[in-house]
């Protein structure tokens, strides 16, 4: 049973998730036509990851609003689905090309799978004690994490350039190592 303290959070999260999923469908529908096979795989994985993250946030939020529902069981089922989707995306990614070229993307999928696995552990704890405020708070934080993952992957989906700090540092290091490696 979800404490009333979380009702506004989960109600707001459900609305946000619904809107973001709608925008994701719009982004997918206006995608460039006739991509290469490799581009299509990349597009499908990005769309799938964004969709699985946002549907997790939506599903957990909606079930949290139903009085008397076992939120732990709902979160467990969604977590299992999320782990399965990450495994499927990893298989598709590996089959689509050399692992060295896709290693960064596979690592992100593994990381997202671990977040789903963490949700699974929290869900099991919540099934054992449906009044566990810490587990409910953790599910709320994971909902925010899944929003951020979904938004980030949707950003990549529309072809926007990654301008994050980690990406910029990696580019500088790569440029420096290529310049020092080519010097006589």
C-alpha positions in Angstrom: 0.0 0.0 0.0 1.4 3.3 -1.1 1.5 6.0 1.6 -0.6 9.1 0.8 2.6 11.1 0.9 3.5 9.6 -2.5 0.0 10.1 -4.2 0.8 13.4 -5.8 4.2 12.2 -7.0 2.8 9.1 -8.6 -0.2 11.0 -10.1 2.2 13.6 -11.6 4.5 10.9 -12.8 1.7 9.0 -14.6 0.8 12.2 -16.4 4.4 13.0 -17.4 5.0 9.4 -18.5 1.9 9.4 -20.7 2.9 12.7 -22.3 6.4 11.6 -22.9 5.3 8.3 -24.5 3.0 10.3 -26.8 5.9 12.5 -27.8 8.1 9.4 -28.3 5.5 8.1 -30.8 5.6 11.4 -32.6 9.4 11.3 -32.8 9.3 7.8 -34.2 6.7 8.7 -36.8 8.7 11.7 -38.1 11.9 9.7 -38.4 13.9 10.0 -41.6 12.8 7.6 -44.3 14.9 4.8 -45.9 17.7 4.3 -43.3 20.4 1.8 -43.9 20.1 -1.6 -42.1 22.6 -0.5 -39.4 20.8 2.8 -38.9 17.5 1.0 -38.6 18.9 -1.3 -35.9 20.3 1.7 -34.0 17.0 3.5 -34.3 15.0 0.5 -33.2 17.1 0.0 -30.1 17.0 3.6 -29.1 13.3 3.7 -29.6 12.9 0.4 -27.7 15.0 1.6 -24.8 13.2 4.9 -24.5 9.8 3.1 -24.7 10.7 0.5 -22.0 12.1 3.1 -19.6 9.0 5.3 -20.0 6.5 2.5 -19.8 8.2 1.3 -16.6 7.7 4.8 -15.1 4.1 4.9 -16.4 3.2 1.4 -15.2 4.7 1.8 -11.7 3.0 5.2 -11.3 -0.4 4.0 -12.4 -0.4 0.9 -10.2 0.8 3.1 -7.2 -2.4 5.1 -7.6 -4.8 2.0 -7.3 -5.9 1.7 -3.7 -5.0 -1.6 -2.0 -2.9 -2.8 -5.0 0.3 -4.8 -4.4 2.8 -2.3 -5.8 5.6 -4.7 -5.2 4.1 -7.3 -7.6 3.4 -4.7 -10.3 7.0 -3.4 -10.0 8.3 -7.0 -10.1 6.5 -7.8 -13.4 7.6 -4.5 -15.0 11.2 -5.1 -13.9 11.2 -8.6 -15.4 9.8 -7.1 -18.7 12.5 -4.5 -18.6 15.3 -7.0 -18.0 14.0 -9.1 -20.9 13.9 -6.1 -23.2 17.5 -5.2 -22.4 18.6 -8.8 -23.1 16.7 -8.7 -26.4 18.2 -5.4 -27.4 21.7 -6.6 -26.5 21.2 -9.7 -28.7 19.9 -7.5 -31.6 22.8 -5.1 -31.2 25.5 -7.9 -31.1 23.9 -9.6 -34.2 23.8 -6.4 -36.1 27.6 -5.7 -36.1 30.9 -6.2 -34.6 30.9 -6.1 -30.8 33.8 -3.7 -30.7 31.8 -1.1 -32.6 28.7 -1.5 -30.5 30.4 -2.1 -27.1 29.5 1.4 -25.8 25.8 0.8 -26.7 25.9 -2.7 -25.1 27.3 -1.3 -21.9 24.5 1.2 -21.7 22.0 -1.6 -22.2 23.7 -3.7 -19.5 23.6 -0.6 -17.2 19.8 -0.1 -17.8 19.3 -3.9 -17.2 21.0 -3.5 -13.9 18.7 -0.6 -13.0 15.7 -2.9 -13.8 17.4 -5.7 -11.7 17.6 -3.2 -8.8 13.9 -2.4 -9.3 13.3 -6.2 -9.1 15.1 -6.4 -5.8 13.2 -3.5 -4.4 9.9 -5.0 -5.7 10.7 -8.3 -3.9 11.3 -6.3 -0.7 8.0 -4.5 -1.1 6.2 -7.7 -1.7 7.5 -8.9 1.7 6.4 -5.7 3.4 4.0 -3.5 1.5 4.4 -0.7 4.1 8.1 -0.4 3.5 8.5 3.3 3.1 12.1 3.0 2.0 11.2 0.6 -0.8 8.4 2.9 -2.0 10.7 5.9 -1.9 13.3 3.9 -3.9 10.7 3.0 -6.5 9.8 6.7 -6.8 13.5 7.5 -7.3 13.8 4.8 -9.9 10.7 6.3 -11.7 12.7 9.5 -12.0 15.7 7.6 -13.3 13.6 5.9 -15.9 12.3 9.3 -17.0 15.8 10.5 -17.5 16.8 7.4 -19.4 13.8 7.6 -21.6 14.4 11.3 -22.3 18.1 10.8 -23.0 17.4 8.0 -25.5 14.6 9.9 -27.1 17.0 12.8 -27.5 19.4 10.5 -29.3 16.5 9.1 -31.3 15.7 12.4 -33.0 19.3 12.7 -34.0 20.3 15.4 -31.5 24.0 15.6 -30.8 25.2 14.4 -27.4 26.7 17.5 -25.7 27.1 16.1 -22.2 30.2 16.6 -20.2 31.3 12.9 -20.4 31.0 12.9 -24.2 33.0 16.2 -24.5 35.8 14.9 -22.3 35.9 11.6 -24.3 36.1 13.6 -27.6 39.0 15.7 -26.2 40.9 12.6 -25.1 40.3 10.9 -28.4 41.5 14.0 -30.4 44.6 14.4 -28.2 45.5 10.7 -28.5 45.1 10.8 -32.3 47.2 13.9 -32.6 50.0 12.6 -30.4 49.9 9.2 -32.1 50.4 10.8 -35.5 53.4 13.0 -34.5 56.8 11.9 -35.8 
